[in-house]
Amino acid sequence: MIQKKAETVAVVVTYNRLELLKQNIECLRDQTMQLDILLIDNASTDGTAEWAKAQSDILYMNPGENLGGAGGFSYGMK
């Protein structure tokens, strides 16, 4: 788990969209303001977990099931 560094947190919800997720994360990393990235993985089966856990700047959480977009954002906000 990473330590909170910024006042702003980007909550990203994903499910089996690894290539698009990588693009999304790169865009967040390119922002001029400092932010933390919280990734909610709705139980992807495409290698998302392995990739995310190898990133040192992402807080990765997996609820163990696909909560859908709204459920994933609700989970992340809690």
Stockholm file with secondary structure:
# STOCKHOLM 1.0

chainA/1-78         MIQKKAETVAVVVTYNRLELLKQNIECLRDQTMQLDILLIDNASTDGTAEWAKAQSDILYMNPGENLGGAGGFSYGMK
#=GR chainA/1-78 SS CCCCCCSCEEEEEESSCHHHHHHHHHHHHTCSSCCEEEEEECSCSSSHHHHHHTCTTEEEECCSSCCHHHHHHHHHHC
#=GC SS_cons        CCCCCCSCEEEEEESSCHHHHHHHHHHHHTCSSCCEEEEEECSCSSSHHHHHHTCTTEEEECCSSCCHHHHHHHHHHC
//
